[in-house]
Amino acid sequence: MIKSKDIILQAKRIVLTKISSLRHIIKVPKGHFPVYVGEDEEETKRFVVPIYYLKHHLFQALLHLSENEFGTDHSRKYLTIPCAEDVFIEVTSRLN
């Protein structure tokens, strides 16, 4: 069984790798990464959030939600969190 901490570290590594290789294309400031949020894949909205969110327990809960929804298959081209946009905004507003 994969531990939650291992999943978070793996996600962080993937995000950092993707950011460094695509930074010039997706216009993400250094120290940030893009997240797509939405319950329906066709209606996701892109947010750019600070990397330090990865350490916060509320953001980790959102990552676990994503893991439960999509599994640990990392063939997707971007990180998607399957929750309502207003829920994501509410959670991330508490992280600042």
Contacts in CASP RR format, 6 or more apart in sequence:
PFRMAT RR
TARGET T0000
AUTHOR 0000-0000-0000
METHOD contacts of the structure
MODEL  1
MIKSKDIILQAKRIVLTKISSLRHIIKVPKGHFPVYVGEDEEETKRFVVP
IYYLKHHLFQALLHLSENEFGTDHSRKYLTIPCAEDVFIEVTSRLN
2 72 0 8 1.000
4 60 0 8 1.000
4 64 0 8 1.000
7 63 0 8 1.000
7 64 0 8 1.000
7 67 0 8 1.000
7 72 0 8 1.000
8 54 0 8 1.000
8 60 0 8 1.000
8 63 0 8 1.000
10 72 0 8 1.000
11 54 0 8 1.000
11 63 0 8 1.000
11 79 0 8 1.000
12 51 0 8 1.000
12 54 0 8 1.000
14 74 0 8 1.000
14 79 0 8 1.000
15 33 0 8 1.000
15 51 0 8 1.000
15 54 0 8 1.000
15 79 0 8 1.000
16 33 0 8 1.000
16 51 0 8 1.000
18 33 0 8 1.000
18 78 0 8 1.000
19 28 0 8 1.000
19 31 0 8 1.000
19 32 0 8 1.000
19 33 0 8 1.000
19 34 0 8 1.000
22 28 0 8 1.000
23 30 0 8 1.000
26 34 0 8 1.000
28 34 0 8 1.000
28 48 0 8 1.000
29 48 0 8 1.000
31 50 0 8 1.000
31 51 0 8 1.000
32 48 0 8 1.000
32 49 0 8 1.000
32 50 0 8 1.000
32 51 0 8 1.000
33 48 0 8 1.000
33 49 0 8 1.000
33 51 0 8 1.000
33 79 0 8 1.000
34 46 0 8 1.000
34 47 0 8 1.000
34 48 0 8 1.000
34 49 0 8 1.000
34 78 0 8 1.000
34 79 0 8 1.000
35 46 0 8 1.000
35 47 0 8 1.000
35 48 0 8 1.000
35 49 0 8 1.000
35 78 0 8 1.000
35 79 0 8 1.000
35 80 0 8 1.000
35 81 0 8 1.000
35 88 0 8 1.000
36 44 0 8 1.000
36 45 0 8 1.000
36 46 0 8 1.000
36 47 0 8 1.000
36 78 0 8 1.000
36 79 0 8 1.000
36 80 0 8 1.000
36 81 0 8 1.000
37 44 0 8 1.000
37 45 0 8 1.000
37 46 0 8 1.000
37 47 0 8 1.000
37 80 0 8 1.000
37 81 0 8 1.000
37 83 0 8 1.000
37 85 0 8 1.000
37 88 0 8 1.000
38 44 0 8 1.000
38 45 0 8 1.000
38 80 0 8 1.000
38 81 0 8 1.000
38 82 0 8 1.000
38 83 0 8 1.000
38 84 0 8 1.000
38 85 0 8 1.000
38 88 0 8 1.000
39 82 0 8 1.000
39 83 0 8 1.000
39 84 0 8 1.000
41 80 0 8 1.000
44 80 0 8 1.000
45 85 0 8 1.000
47 88 0 8 1.000
47 92 0 8 1.000
49 59 0 8 1.000
49 92 0 8 1.000
53 59 0 8 1.000
53 92 0 8 1.000
53 95 0 8 1.000
54 60 0 8 1.000
54 63 0 8 1.000
56 95 0 8 1.000
58 91 0 8 1.000
58 94 0 8 1.000
58 95 0 8 1.000
59 91 0 8 1.000
59 92 0 8 1.000
59 95 0 8 1.000
61 91 0 8 1.000
62 81 0 8 1.000
62 83 0 8 1.000
62 88 0 8 1.000
62 91 0 8 1.000
63 81 0 8 1.000
65 81 0 8 1.000
65 82 0 8 1.000
65 83 0 8 1.000
66 79 0 8 1.000
66 80 0 8 1.000
66 81 0 8 1.000
66 82 0 8 1.000
69 82 0 8 1.000
70 76 0 8 1.000
70 80 0 8 1.000
70 82 0 8 1.000
81 88 0 8 1.000
END
